[in-house]
Structures are given as C-alpha cells and as structure tokens.
Amino acid sequence: MLKKFLVSLAFFLTACVTVNIYFPAAAVQRAADTIVNETWGSGGGSGNEAPRPGPKQAPGDRGSIAGRILVSIVLPNEAFAQEPDINISNPAIRALKDAIKARSESLKPYLDRGNVGINRDGLLAVRTTDGLNLKERAEVQQLVEAENRDRESLYGELAKANNIPREKVADIKRIFARSWIEQARPGWWIQDAQGNWAKK
C-alpha cells in the first residue's frame, strides 16, 4: 500500500515540476578541451581528464523503485550529480573537426608570425598583413574566413547533437573561446576582453 502511494506521489510530483533547461557547462568544457587538442594539438590541457565520479552507492543498497523516484524528485542535485558526456562524434561534427585539423597546419605559420591572432570570441582575426605578398594576403584571409565559419558551424552542430537549445550556442562559443586561448602556443597573439592584443 505504501509502495503504491509513493509511486503515485512520485508521478504526481513529476507532472507538477516545471522543466528547467539545463546547460551542461562542465561537460561542454571537457568537450571543448578535447576538440581543440584533437584539431590543433597545440598543448595546454590534454582533454583526456577523467569524468567526475557520481555519488557512491553501497553494494546492494539499491532501495525500492518508488524510493529512488521520490529521492530523484526531492533531491535533484544528488540524483543528477554526474554530468552527461557530450556527443562530439556524429558525422557532421567529425567532418568539421577534420576540416579544422586539416587547415591548422596552413594557419599556424601565420599565427606564429603574428599575422593572425585569436580574438576574444575564440575566432581568428587577421591582425596585420605586414610581410605578406599578395598571394599570402589572399590565402590568409581565405583561411581565417573558412576557419571561423567551421568553428561557428561546429558550435551549432554540438548544440543540435546534444539537444542543447539554440539560444545556448553563445554559451558553447564562450566556453570554446577559453579553450582556444588556453591551448594557444606561447607567442601567439590573443585579444583580451577590452579588445587589446598581446602575445601569450
């Protein structure tokens, strides 16, 4: 009787709960670190950090179904303590990662010389064309535009693959910006929050 009551109560409470949109920031950060490291291999974090462990449970301490449902409603922080992994390997995401990786070797010389920098949004910017001939100027502009287009597409695809609302793509971009900047090579130019450029 008590079990039926608890199950009924749990379903009633579930129906009454307002759904809040959850943004898995820590999981997105791990995904960003992994993708930046895989595509640019530019140092910084390895991107292979172990996931945070969830709450431990004693062997055989499973509790009743009704009890677990009730606990998940009453104590949501405990029930959802472990963040999900982010899907970073569907065909669209893999294609974008491959394109970014293939382009990186062409971009790195321009980043090393300071012609290209990483702006505060984590996108690339042509800082100066000093020392470049006409062909190189056209090439660097084309590379930067293609790279930024693929990065923006990547953020949208990550949101789509993980059922993250479109309005949260800006949050994904902000998290990736931190990874691009943190994993930049020493000597590359980085733009700060005020728009000033400095070597890392």
N, C-alpha and C positions, 0 to 999 in steps of 0.2 A: 504494500500500500504506500509506504513512504517512498519507495523507489519510483512508483508511478507518479506520485505528487512531484518529486524532484525533477523528473523528466518533463512533466507538463510545465512546471515553473520555468525550467531552463528554456524550453521552446517559446514560452510566452515572453520571457525577458529578451530572448534573441530577436523576436519580432518587434519589440519596442525600442531596441537600441538603434540610435541614429548612426549611420555608417559614416565614419570619418575617412577621408582619403589619406592613406599612409604613404609617405615617401621614404624609401629605404636608403637614407643618405650614406650610412656606413657601407652598405653593400655596393652602392654606386661608386663610392670612393675606391673600394677594393678593385672593382671592375675597371675603373679609370686607370689606376696604377698598373694593372696587368696589361691593358691595351696599349698604354703609352710605352711601357717597357718592351712589349712584343713588337710594336711597329717601329720604334725609334732606337731601342736598345741603348739608350743614352745615359745609363747609370741611374743613380738615385735608388729608390726602393725597388726590391726585386719583383714586387707584385705577386709574390707567392706566399704572402702571410697566411698563417693558418686561420680559419674562421673562428670567431669567438665561440666558446662552448656554451651550450644552453644549460638550463638548470639540471642538476644531477638528481637522479631518482634511485632510491634503493631498490635492489633486485626484488621482484615480487611485490613491490609497493605500487601497484597499478591503480587501485581504487576502482570504484564502480563507474560505469559509463555515465550515470547521472551525476555522480560526484565530480568527475572530470569536466563535464559540460558546465556544471554550476561554477566550478573553480575558474574555468576559462572566461565566464561572464563576469564574475565578481572580481577576479584578479587578472585583468587582461595583460598587465605588464609581465607577470610570471608566465602566463600561457604563451606569450609571443616574445619571450626574451631573446631568442635566437633569430637574427635577421635572415631573410632568404638570400640565396645566391642570385645573382643577376645573370640572365641568359645573354652571353656575348658570342654565341657561335651559330646563329642561324645563317642561311646563305647570304642574305643582304648585308649583315654585319661582317661576315667573313670577307666578302668582296670589297667592302670599304676598308677594312683593316689591311687587306692585301695591297690595295691601291696606295694607301698611306705609306705602307712599308716600302713598296717599290719606289715611290717618289722620294723617300727620305735621303737616299744616297745622293740624289741630284740637288737636294736643298741644303744639305749640311755644309758644303763649301761656302755657300752664300751666308749661312748662319755664322760659320767660323770667321769669315771676313767682316762681318757686321753689316752687310748689305741688307740682310733680313733679320728681324727680331720677333720676339713673341710678345704680342700686346697683352694688355691687362685682361682681355676676354679669352686668352688662350689661343687666339688665332694668330696667323702670321701677318707681318706687315713689311713692305719694302721700306726700309729706313733711309737708304741712300743708294744711288746708282754710281757713286764715285768709283772710278777704276774699272768700270764695266764698259765693254764695247756695245754697239747697237744690238748685236745678236744676243749677247748676255742679258742686256736690259729687257729684251722681249721675253727671253727664256725665264728670267726670274719672276717677271710679272705673271706669266702663264702658270708657273709652278705654284706661286703663292695663291693665285685665284683657285686653282684646282684643289690645292690642299685645304683651303678654307671651306670650299664647297663640300668636300668629302667629310670634313670634321662636323660641319653643321648637319649633314645627312646622317652621319653616324649617331649623333645625339638623338635625332628623331627616330631612327631605327631602334635604338636601345629602348626608348620610351615605348614604342609600339610593341616590341618583342616581350616586354615585361609588364604590359598593361599599366603603364605609368601615364597619367593624364597629360595631354599636350601642353597644358599650362605649366607643367613641371619641367619641360625641356630646358628652360632657362636655368633651373637648378642643376640639371645634369651638366650643362655647359660650364657653369661656375665651378663645379667640382672637377671637371676635366681641366679647366684652366689651371687650377692649382697643381695638378699632376704634370701638365706640360711644362710649367715653370719650374717645379721642384726637380724634374728629371732633365732639365736643360743642362747642357755641358757648361763647365766653367768657361767664361769668356764670351758666351753668347749674350746678346742684348735683350733685356727684359724691360717691359714698361710697367711702372708702378701704378697704383690706384689714382694718382694725380695726373698721369699721362707723361711722366718724365721717364727718359730712357737711361739705363745704367747697365754696365757689364755685370754679369753674375759672377 
